Amino acid sequence: MINLKVIHIKSATRYIGAFILTVIIILMLTQVFFKTDIKALENNFDSKNNENFKLLNKYTFLSSLQIGLPAIDNKNLEGNIEEKKTKISSRGDNIFKRVMKVELALLDNLTDEVKSKENVDNSEAEKEENNDKVELAQKNVKVEKVEERNIEATYTQKFEGIKIKNQSSYKLTKEILKDDYLLKNCKDIVIFHTHTCESYTKSKKYNYKMTGNYRTTDLNYSVARVGEELKKQLEEYDFNVIHNQTLHDYPAYNGSYDRSLKTVEKVLKENKNVDIVIDLHRDAVGNGKDYGPTVKINGESVAQLMLVIGTDGGGLWHPNWKNNLKTAVRIQKKAEELYPGLFRPMIVRDSRYNQQVRDGAFIIEVGATGNTLDETLASMKYFALILKETFK
């Protein structure tokens, strides 16, 4: 009995082999004639079209075959171009050549679009590079008082050119205020935020969605962004800065200081030599947009700053509060020397504000709700220079 399955398999194999051989022959012949026309076109078109043609040829079906089937390679199909030229048009022009002219015209537009996109990408890259550049503060510049969005600052006493609002139960004597205490390590600084979600008045550049009354969990628009700017500025002066951006006032506001204390104690346990600890805030809501304490430095609108120092007057253990105060006095004296009016009167209170953790711990209030993020970011370069000049 004849095995029909064997016959069918043999026939199918023979037919498939013949088909594959035919396809390969067709492709090889196509490559020969198409390659000839391509070479001719490359010689006839100007340099711009040549460049475009090469780009088009790079992504043709035949080029793909050359990658997938090494046997079908330009080097194996080279021949005498003049002998292979074929005129198939009554107008004496190769149809393929005329088609390619149309394709090249379309490719010109595509190339222009690609170049345009590249220019845009390069422009964006330049912008990002410029954004990474840190603009440092200058000395000996003009500082101007601004009445708008401000209120007259009140204070209880003056000491060596600085104003102090004493709201503590202590009488602040000259001996207490004298800045005769020097920190051991002034090169390492920790920045954190007890009220991390505090934010500012929206601006054209920094327009964000509030998640509360002048509050946001978006770290790009809260006081955490201001802390990050201060970090960048301080690093330009070779300070070693740790910036912790943990949310301590969200989802609950009450208990913020308890949570931030745990955070800062953990950070200091891992960095035992740190003496300067900054709790960076924004002043309370107050009158909303109506209150945004500002000065102009060198023509730039800058948010005012305020130091807040705690004591043990509330009954909590805080044996080193006088060292905190002396450190703050040193900072504010330098600020008045460099940029008089940038700092509002220092506040001293009975609450300790977690400042028992180090001798150089303090709160810095950067602006208020009426300030924009632009103004608060601008103030950080001046504050960084003040710290550098204070602890150099």
N, C-alpha and C positions, 0 to 999 in steps of 0.2 A: 504493500500500500504506500502511495506517495505521501510524504509528509508535507501537507500544504503550508503549515506554519513555518517550516524551514524555508520554503520557496518564497513565502511572503516576506520573511525577515531579510533574506538575501536580496530580494528585489527592492525592498525599502531602503536597505543599506546602499545599494547601487544608485538608486535615484537620489538619495540624500547627498552622497558623495559627488555625484554629477552636479547637483544644485550648488553645493558649496564651491566646487571648482569654477563653475560659471560665474558666481558672484565675485570670486577673487579676481578672475580675468577681467570682468567688467570694471571693478574698482581700480585695477592696475591701469587699464586703458584710460579710464576717466582721469586718473591721477596724471597720466602722461600728458593728455591734451589740456587739462585744466592747469596743470603746473606750467605748461608752456605759455598759456595766455596770461597767467599771473605774473610770470617773469617779464613778459612783454609789457604788461601794464605798469609794472614797477619801474621800467625804463622810461615809459612815456609820460607818466604823471609827474607833477612838480613835487618838491620835497615834502610839502604838507600832506598831499594825497598819498605819497609813498608811505609816510608815517601812519596815516589812517588805514591804508590798505594792509599794512603789516599787522595792525591791531585786529582788523577784520579777519585776515587769514589765520590769525592765531586761534580763533574760536570757530573755524569752519568744521564741517562734518569730517572732511578728509584729514584735517589736522588731528582731530580726535582719534581717527583710525590709526594715524601714525603713532600715536601714543599707545593705543591698545594693541596694534598689530605691528611690531617692529619690522616685519618683513616688508611692509608697504612703506618704505622710507624714501624721502626725497633723493638720497644718495644713490639708491638702487634704481631710480627711475630717470636719472639725468641723461640727457641726450643732446643732440644738435637742435637748438631751438628753431633755427631758420628752416630746417628740413621738416619740422612738425607743424609749422604755421598753417592754418586752414582757414580760408575765407569762405564763410557760409552765408554772407549777406550780399544782396545785389548792390547795395550801397558801398560795398568795399570795406565794411566794418564788421568785426566779429560781434555776434549777438551777445555772447558772454561779456565782451568788453563793454558794450553799451549798457548792459544790465549793471555791470560793476560800477560804471560811472554814476548811475542813479544811487546804487548802494553807498558809494563813497560820499555822495552829497548828503545822504541821510546820516552817514557816520560823522560828517563834519559837525552836524547839529548835536549828535550824541557826545562827541568829544568836547564841544564847547560846554555842554551841560556838566560833564564830568569835571572839567577844569574849574567851572564855576562852583561846583560843590566842594572841590578841593580847596578853593580859595576861602569859602565859608568856613570849612573845617579848620583851616589854618588860622583864620581870624578868631574862631572860638577858642582854639588852643592858646593863642596869644593872650586872649582875655583871661583865661584861667591862669596862665603863667603870671600875668600882671596882678591878678587877685592874690596870688601866693606871696607877692612881694610885700614886705612889712614896711610901712611908712613910719619912720621914727620921729619923735618930737624934737623940736628945735628950742634952743635956749634964746634968751634975750629977745623975746617977741612981745608984741603988744597984747595986753589983756584988757577987755572992755566989759563993763557991767551991762547986763541986760535986764530991763524992767519987765518985759513981756513974760507972762506966765510965772512970774516970781512973786514972792512976798518978802517983806523986810525981815531980815534975820534977827532973832533976839538971842541974847546971851546974858550970863550972870557975872562973868568976870573975864579979864584979859590977862594973859601971861606971855611975856616976851614976844608980843606981836600977834599971838593967836587968841581967838575968841572961844570961850568954853561956856556951854550951858550945863550947869551942874544940877542934875535932878536926883542926886544921890543923897544919902543921909550924912555924908562926910563933908567936912570943910576942907576944901582943896587948898592946902598951903603951898607956899613956894617950894618947900622941901619935898612935898609929895609930887609936885609938877616938874621938878627939876629933871632934865633928861640926862641923868648921869648913869643910867644903866645900859650896858652894852651886851647885846646878844652874842652868844658864842659862835653860832653858825648862821650866817646871813645869805648863804648861796643857795640853800635849799628851801623851797616854798611849797606849801600845800594850799590849794584853792578849793573850796567846796561851797555848797549853797544849802542853807537850812530851808529856805523858801525857793526851791528850784523853779517853780512855775511862774514866778513873778515876771510880768511882761510890761510893754510900753505902748504908747500911742502909735497906731499904725502910720506908716509913711508910704510913699510911692514905691520906694525900693524894698521896704520890709512890710508887706501887706499880708497879714496872716489871719487865721480863724481863731478867735478866742475860745478857750474852753472854760472860762469863768470871767469874773470881773477883773480885767487887766491881768489875766492869767492864761497860760497855755502850756500844754505838755510837750509841745514841739520845741526841742532844745535849740533849734536854729533861730528862735525868736524870743527866747526867755533870757533871764539873767545868765543862764549857762552859756549863751553865745557871747555875752560880755566877758565872762570868765575865760572863755577860750581865746578871746582877743587879748586879754591881759597876759595869758600864758605865752602867746606868740611874741608879744612885745618884750616880756621879761627874758625870754630865751635869746633874744637878740643881744641882751646884755650879759649873756653867759650865766643866768640863773638856771638852776635845775628845778623844774616846776612839775608838780603832780596836780592835775585838775580832775577832781571827782564830780561827776554830773548826776549822781543818784537823785531820784525824785523823793524828797522827804516830806513834801506837803501834798502829795496826791497818792491815793484818792482822798485821804483825810488830812485836813489842815492841822487840827489839834494833835499835839504830840510830835510836831515837826522837830523841835529841839532835842527831844529824847532820841528820835531816829537818827538825826544828823550827828549826835554825840557818838552813837555806836559806830557810825561810818568813819568819823574822823579818828576815833580811838584805834580802829582797825588799821587805818592808813598809817598812823603814827607808830603803831606797833611794828609795822613792816619797814618804817623809815625813822629809826630812833633818833637820828641826829638833827631832824628838822626843828627849827625854832620859830619860824614865821608861819603862822596859820591864818589865812584870810577867809572869812565867811562873807561872801559877796552877795549883797541884797539890792533891791530897789526900794525906795522910800514908799511908805504906805499910800493907799489910794488917795486920801485927802480930798481935794476938789477935782479929781479926775483930770480932764484935759486942761483945766484952768491952772494947774500947778505943775510946772516943769522947770525947776531952777537951772538957769543957763548962764554961761558967760561966753564971750567971744575971744578966742585966742588966735592971733594972727589971722583974723577975719573969719575963722571957722567957729560955727556954733557947737559948743561943748557942754555936756551935762555937768552940773556941779556935783561934788563929792562930799560925803560926810562920814567922819569916824564916830563909831559908837563903842564906848568902853564900859564894861560891867564891873561891879564890885561885889563884896560879900555882904553888902548892906541888907540883902534880903534874907540872910540867915544861912545860905548855902556855903559849903566849904570852897574857898577861893583865896588861898593865902598869897598868891602872886599877882593880884590885881594891880598893885602899884607899879609893877614892872611892865604890865600891859599898858598902863597909862603913860608911863615915861617913854615907852617905845612909840606910842601914838603921838605924843607931844613932839618927839624928834621928827616924825614924818610930816606933821602939819607945819612945823617951823620951816622945814625945807621947802614945802609946797608954797608957803607965803613968800619965801625968798625967790623962787623960780617963777611962779604963776599966782601972784596975789589975787585973791578972790575966787580961785578955783574951788577951794574948800569952804563949805559952810561951817558955822560954829560946831565944834566937837561936843557930843553929848556924853555925859557920864551918869550912869544909873545904878540902882541897887541890884538889878538882875545880872547874873553872871554871864549869860549867853554862851555857855560852853567854853569860855575863854580860860578856864582853869587848866586846859590841856597843855598850854605852852606859855612862856613869858612874852612871846611876840605874837600873841593871838589878838585879833580885833575884828570888828565888823566894819565893812566899808559899804555905805549906801551910795549907789550910783544912780543919780537922777531920781525922778519920781514918775508917776503915771503920765504926766503931761509931756514928758520927754519922748523923743523918738529913739529907736534903736540906733539910728545914724549918729545921734548926738552922744549916746552913751559909749558907743564903740570908739568915737573920736577921743573921748576923755581918757581912754585906757593908755594911749601912747604917752600922755602927759603924766599919768599916775605911775607908769612903769619907769619913766625917767626920774621921777621924784624918789621912788624906792631905790633906784640905782644910785642916785646921788646921796641918799640917806645912809645906805649901808655899804658904800664903796670902801 
